[in-house]
Amino acid sequence: MMKDKNQETGKLSWSTRISYAGGDVACNVVFGMVGTLLTLFYTDYAGVNPATVGLIMLISRIFDGVSDLIMGMIVDRTKSKFGQSRPWILWMAIPYAISAVLLFTVPRSTAMVQAIYIFVTYNFCCTVCYTAINLPYGSLSAMMTRSSDERNMLSVVRMGLSPLGRILAVTCTFPLVKLMGDDQAAWIKTMSIWAVIALVLLVNCFIHSKETVVIKGRQEAGNVPFRQGFKALLTNRYFWLVLVLWMLQSVSFGISGTILPYYCKYIFHNDTWMYSTLYLTETLVLVGCIFACTPLIRKFGKRNAALMGALVALFGQMLFFFAPYNFYMLLFSCIIRGIGLAPLNAVVFGMIGDVVEYGQWKNHIRQESLIFAGGSIGTKVGSGVASAMMTGLLAMAGYISSSAVAVSQPQSALNMIVSIYKFGPLIIAACAVVTLLMYQLDKQYDDIMDELTEREAYGIL
């Protein structure tokens, strides 16, 4: 049977790229709410203490990390007519949508009952459903093409479109909540709308994203024992570097997304149009620059493009220090930061695909799912620690939670909100610069692929 020319070259059509990216849009519609507005909902609408929220999220992230490893092994051993990673997108679409709505149905009860309910529903959504859909989704990209350039384009389109999910959920949630009554029922209705949209996008992603990569000799090698595979993962130096970069990307969104609603509500005393304006502006700038930086990536490589961007983001955050109480300075800082973050967001998942090839070259073991699982652990644990630190700092500063009436926060809490938003993104950008300086895989990649091609011609991984 004749092979499709695009399949032979690893070329992906634009409809495939967009449909695949739609899967991440779906994840971000839901997870954007979890990473940004959920904490505010818990503290200011459900009346839960911020320290309790932070502790639950931290403990849950540890469970989440374990679930990633388990899911990585499950995906590696999955065999179906749809492939290895792809079927999970279909199987978990409905449970994921339902779990997202359950996050907001916190009962009006004692603090203990609320804490237990939040722990159970948060873990059902994030630890079980999100892991079982997002990890196979990520590893699917390495099974769609082996071309580094195509993976770069897939990463660019994915990361260029994925923020649209957050834009839709985060910027439109407050207006919808206010329109529907500005109470807990309004949050449930709003989340139900986002869940239906996510479900449709996930099904479309499943239909149009196919696994086409076939590695000669892989089937003969059989399943790799967990200990051997885990050792190969631990000794893959570029896995660790990309894990840190992926974690920093996630924590960056978590810091700005979690604190910004508090900043607008209590510093600017406007939690509707100001918050939507700031978040929408930074995200739209990020999206536009992700697509615009494709020529930059082709000319300078993934590492160098991301490094230049991290330096720009560092500069943009430093601008905020000059006038932290000025809305327009904050807006300008968000624009510069969005420009700087774009290259790293554009290349990070392409880097993970390259790490898969590097691991096969170094250890003769191909580990798409386990590498994506390990990277996902870093992002989830990192963002969990960041959330716990932020809510813990707010609690230490005397932040007052209330679901009934508007409250006046003590000056110590207001100062803490400002400090977190000033120093958090600055630290993240500085860490990204240091990590990228250590990443050298771009220089080796072509030689690695030439050797892999030669080895696989003889059925050797």
N, C-alpha and C positions, 0 to 999 in steps of 0.2 A: 504494500500500500504506500502511495506517495505521501511524504510528509509535507505539511504546510510550511511554506517558506519562512513565515514569521516564527513558527515553532523552532525551525532549525537555527535561526539567528538569535532567538530569544527576544525578538521584537514584539512589543505589546501595542495593541491598538489604543487609541484615545478613549474609546468606549470602555475598554477593559480597565484602563487606568482610573477613569472617573468612577466606574462602578466599584472598583476596589477601594478607592478613597472614600466612597460613600459609607463603607463599613466603619471607618474611623469617625466620620461625621456622626454616625449613629451612636458610637461609643461616647463621643464627646457631648452629645446632647444630654445624655444621662450623667456621665462622669464629670462633665462641666458643672453640673448642679452639685454633685457630691464634693468636688474640690473647691467650690467657691461659696455658694449660698446655703449649703446644708448646715454649716456651723451656725450661721446667723439664724436660720429657721429654728434650730434646736434651742438656742439661748433666748431669742427674742419672741418666738411664737409658741414654742412648747414649754418654755420656762425652765430649761435644764441648765445646771451650773456649768460654766465653760470648762472647769477642771475635769468634771465628769466626762464631758464630750471628748476632751483631749485624751484622757486615759483610755476610754473605749476605743478611740481611733488608733492609738498606739498599740494596744494589745491586739486589736484586730489586724493590724498590718503585719504583726508577727505570724499570726495564723495564715494571713494572705501569702506571706513568703513561702510557707510550707506548702500551701495549695498550689503554688506555681510549679514547684519541683514535681509534685505528684502529677499535675496536669501535663507537664512536659514529658514525663515518662508514659502517660496514657496516650498522648498524641503520637509519640514515637512508635507505639505499638498498635495504633489504630489502622485497620484495613477495611475499606468499604468501597463500593462502586463509585463513590464520589471522590475518593482519595484518602489522604491522611489527616490533613488539617481542615480542609474545606467543609466537610460535613458538620463539624461542630458549630459553624456559624448558623446553619439551619436548625440544628437540634436545640440550641440554647437561646434562639431569638425571642421566643415567647416567654420562657422563664425570666429572662433578663428584663424584659419590659414590665412584667408583673412585679418583680423585686424592686424596681425603681420607684413604683408608686407606693409600695409598702413602707419605704423609708419615711414617708411624710404622714403616716397614719399613727403617730405616737399617741397613746391613750392619755386622757386626763386622769392621772392617778398619782400614787405616791412616787417619790424620787427613785425608790428601788425598782418599782415596776417599770417606770420609764427607762431606767438604765438598762434593765434586762431586755426590754423590747428593742431599744436602740441597738444593743449589742447583737441580738439575734438577726434583726432585719438588715443591719449594716453588713454583717458577715455573709448573710444569704445573698445580698446584692454584690458586694465587692469581692469577698473571698471565694464564693462558689460561682455565681453566674457570670460576673465580669471576667474572672480568670478563665473560665471554660469557654468564653467566646473571644476574648481579646488576645490570649496567648496563641491559639491556633490561627487567628487572623494575622498576627504578626509574622509567624513562621511561614504562613502561606506565601508571602512575598518571595522568600528564598526558593520556593517550589514552582513559582511562575516563570522565572527566568534566571539564567546564570550570568547574563551580561551585566557587568558592573555599571555601564552607562544606563542600561534600561532600569536597573535597580535604583540608580540615582534619580531618574525621571519618575519612577513609581513613588519614591520617597518624597520628591518635590511636590507631585500632584497630591499625594496623601496628606502631607503636612500643610500644603497650601489650602486644601479644602477642609481638613479636619477642624480648624478653628471655627468654621461656619456653624458647627454644632454648638460650640460654647457661645458664639455670638447670639444665635437664636435663643438658646435657653437663658443665658445670663442677662442679656440686654432686654429681652421681652418678658422675663418672669415677673419683675417688680410691677410693671404696668398692668400685666394680666392679673396678678394677685390683688392689686389695688382695685381693679375694675370688678373683680369677682367677690369683693367683700373684705379684703385685707385681713383674713383670718386663716386658721389652719385648713378649713375646707377649701379655701381658694388655692392654697398651695397644692392640695391633693388633685384638684381639677386641672391645674396648670401642668403638674407633672404627668398626668394622664395623657395630655396632648403631646407632650414631648416623647412619651413612651411609644405611642402609636407611630409617630414619625420615625423613631429609631427602628421599630420593627419592620417597617416598609423598606428602609434603606438596607438593613441587614439581609433581608430576603433577596433584594436586587443584587447585592454584593455576592451572595452565594451563587446566584444564577449565572453571572457573567465572569467570575474569577475561577480559572481552571488551573489545576496542577499539571504542568507539562514537562517539568525537569525529571529526566530519568538518568540515574547514575549507574553506569555499567559496573558490575561487580558488587553493588550494594546489597542486592538480594542474596547473593551467595555468601556475603559476610554475616548475614543474620543479625539478630538483635544483640546489641552490645551490652554486656553485664553492667549494672548500675555503677558498681565501684570503679570499673575501668572508664566508663563514660564520665563519671564525676571527676576522676583524676585528670582526664584530658581537659575538662572544663577549667579546673583550677590552675592548670599549667599554661593556659592560653592567656598570655599577657595582654593581648589586645581586647580580649573579652572584658577584663577588669577595667581597662581604660574607657571602653564604650559604655560599660555598666555605669561608671561614674558620670559620664556625659549625659546618658539617658536619665539618670537620677537627678542631676542638676537641672535638666530641662523640666522635669516634672515638678521638682521643688520650687523652681522659679514661678511656674504657673500657680502653684499652691499658695505661695507667700503673697503674691500680688492679688490673687483671686480671693483669698480668705480675709485678708486685712482691709482691702479696698472698700468693701461694703461698710465696715466699721468706720473707716476713715471718712467716707462721705457722710455717713449718718451723724457722727459725733464731732468731727472736726469742721466739716463744711455745712453741717445741719441740712443736708439734702441727699436723701438716699434713693431718689428716682432718676431725674434727668442727668445729674452730675455723674452718678455712678455709671449709668448707661453710656454717657458720652465718653468717659475716660476708658472704660473697658472696651467699648466698640472701636474707639480711635486706635488704641494700641493693637487690638487684634486685627483690624483691617489693614493697618500699616504692615503688620507681621505677614499677613496673607499676601499682600501685594509684593512685598520684598522677597518672599520665598520664591514666587514665580520669577521675579526679576533677577534673582541671583544665579539662575541656571548658567548663563555665560561665564560668570565669575567662578563657578565650580569647575566648569570644563577647562578654563584657562589655568587656574591656580591649584586645583585639587580640593578634595573635601576638607582635609585638615586645615589648609591655609585659609580657605574661605571662612570656615567656622571660627578660626583664630582671630581674623580681622574683625569679624562681627562681634565676638566677645569683648574685644577692646573698645569697640563703639558702644556696646551696652554698658560697659564699665563707666565710660565717660558720661553717657546719658543719665545714669543713676547719680553720679557725682553732682550734676547740675541741680538735682532736686534739693541738695543740701543748702543751696543758697537762699531758697525761699520755700520752706516746707508747708507754709500756710497759704501760699498763693496758688489758686486753682489753675491759672494759665501757665505757671512754671511747672506744675505737676503735669499738665497736659503736654507741654513741650518735652518734658522728660520721658513721658510715656511714648511719644513718637520716636525719639532717638533710641530708646530702649527696644522698641519694636523693630526698628531697622537693624539693630545690632544682634538681636536674637534670631533673626530670620535665617542666616546661613546654617547655624547649628541645627535648627528645627528642620531645615531642608535636607540635611545630609545624615542625621543621626541613624535613621533606619537603613539607609544605604550602607553606612559603616557596619551595622550589625550583620548585614548580608555578606560583606567582605570578611568579617570575622569568622563566619561559617566556613568560607573557603580556606582561610588561614588555618583554622583548626583541623580541617581535613588534610591539608598539606603537611602540617606539623605532626599530627597524631594518627593519621590514616583512619580517622573516625569522623563521620559527617553528623552534626548535631544541631540541625535547625531548631527543633522544638526546645531542646535543653538550653541552648544559648539564649533564645528568646525568653525562656522561663527564668533563667538566671538574671538577665537584664531587667525583666519585669519585677523580680524580687527587689532589686535595688531601687527602682522607682517607687514601689509601694511602701517599702520600709522607710525609705528616705522621706517621702511625703508624709508618712504617718508620724515619724519623729518630728518633722517640721510642724505639723499640725498640733501635736502634743506640746511642743515647746511654745508655740504661739498662744494656745489657749491657756497653758500653764502660766505663762508670763502675764496674760491678761488677768487671770485669777489672783496671782500674787500682787498685782497692781491695784486690786480692789474692784474689778469690773463687776457691775451689778446686772444680773439677769432678771428679765421680767417679761411675762407673756401677756400681762393685763394692761399696764399703763406705761406711758413714756417715762423714762427715768433720767435723772441728771447724773452723769458719771463723775466720779471724783477726778481731780486734776491728775492724780498719779496714773489712772487708767488711760486718760487722754494722752498723757506723755508717752505711755507705753505703746499705744497705737501708732503714734508718730515715729517712735524709735524703730519699731519693727519694720515699718514701711520704708524707713530710710536705710537701715543697715542690712536687712535681709537680702534684697536683690544685689546690693553691692558685693556682699560676700560670695554669692552665687556666681557672679560674673568673674570675680577674681579666681575662684576655684576652676572655672571653665578654662581660663587662660592657661593656668598651670598644667591642667590635664591635657589640653590640646598640644602643648609644647612637647609632651612625652609620646604623642601618637605619631608613628612613622610608617604605618602600613601602606599608605598611598605609594611610597617609593618602591615597595616590594611586590605590589599586587600583580603587575603584568607578568613578572617572572614566575610567581607562584602559579598563576593560571596556566602558563605554558607547560610547567612541569606536571600539573594535575591532568591536563589534556593528554600528555604523553603517557602518564601512568594509567589513566582510565582506558586508554586504547588497548591496554593489555589486561584489563579487568582488575586493576589494582586501585584501591581507594587512595 
